[in-house]
């Protein structure tokens, strides 16, 4: 006879298991990738498309531009990208050299940029990347003025979506001789980065640092400022004041190589709400489209890209999705997933260095499982698919340029998404939170 069991709402099975694990071990959980909880996201928005009141474009005969220029506010050499989809910063150390090489190859094949991440620039990534953005993080790991000059843009990382207010982690099992040498760290010892930059305490000091970066690169390189989604309106405003050419906004669905699980699940706000606040800030400053906005954190499909652009972003950046294009969480080498206590599709063990498919590891034997040429081909195919989906949706809304997508093209399926994105609830003219006309 089947028992009628009722789970506690406050203490579901997963919560009980975590309490008992904490009681046994006495330390918080560390893991990789992003939030597993459900939050309002781009799936909660839909496009209206064209019918009688809008004129769609024919996909076979009418072009739809996807190019974007990033960093033309002050830089002499802004980035001219063929598509508005870039690869986010993921460090050598978090990823292996083959993965970094593959990311560069795939991005270059589509005429877009990739990003170094913490720990410096590798020769593989610089060699394979047509456009490479160099990240400057609070750790200063791998910081090299010569590499700044070799880069095509510089991204000053103030915060990350998976952990706003927190520093990076790289556990000792991933710090081999090469990683340790690049970061000037002891081999095999856990590394925990600072949570704030040592060179400034506020936007006035940051403005001075940006001037230094411009001078050391002869005012050629665009300067990005990356913030984790928290107080997005104010952070965007301050980034513009400090002199950013580009603001990169990373929502809470963004991934990480390793951090506390409590950070990933309980700090920051969803990309949907953060994006609206950042666009509002740029518009109020009369800087929308003058300072470009790149949004990241949970971008997976061409529909996500199109919706982000419709809400006011100039481009998007993908990290976790790019890893998955390289076979992260693919149904391969099942026995190695089992050794980690997980399965394909559920793995978040980037921090262990035991990635079964060779993406997030420094183990030479595991790294061999990722061929950079094949990985680059897969990423190119994925980016191509996103671009085709983006163009399809833009044409369906009558747009000959993907950046002509606008909030008017969107409606929301839930009250929460309508309030966050500030578009009407489907079938109504109601935007929750706005004052009623009267």
Secondary structure as UniProt FT lines:
FT   TURN            10..11
FT   HELIX           13..25
FT   STRAND          30..31
FT   HELIX           42..44
FT   STRAND          45..47
FT   TURN            59..61
FT   STRAND          68..70
FT   TURN            72..74
FT   STRAND          79..81
FT   STRAND          85..87
FT   TURN            93..94
FT   HELIX           97..109
FT   TURN            110..111
FT   STRAND          113..115
FT   TURN            118..119
FT   HELIX           123..128
FT   STRAND          131..136
FT   TURN            138..139
FT   TURN            141..142
FT   HELIX           145..150
FT   STRAND          153..157
FT   HELIX           161..163
FT   TURN            164..165
FT   STRAND          169..170
FT   HELIX           172..174
FT   HELIX           177..183
FT   TURN            187..188
FT   STRAND          191..192
FT   TURN            198..199
FT   HELIX           203..216
FT   TURN            217..219
FT   STRAND          222..228
FT   HELIX           232..242
FT   STRAND          246..250
FT   TURN            252..253
FT   STRAND          259..260
FT   HELIX           261..266
FT   HELIX           271..284
FT   TURN            285..286
FT   TURN            289..290
FT   STRAND          291..296
FT   HELIX           302..310
FT   TURN            311..312
FT   STRAND          315..318
FT   HELIX           320..325
FT   TURN            326..329
FT   HELIX           334..339
FT   TURN            340..341
FT   TURN            344..346
FT   HELIX           350..352
FT   TURN            356..357
FT   HELIX           364..367
FT   TURN            368..369
FT   HELIX           372..396
FT   TURN            397..398
FT   HELIX           402..404
FT   HELIX           407..409
FT   STRAND          410..412
FT   HELIX           415..421
FT   TURN            426..427
FT   TURN            432..433
//
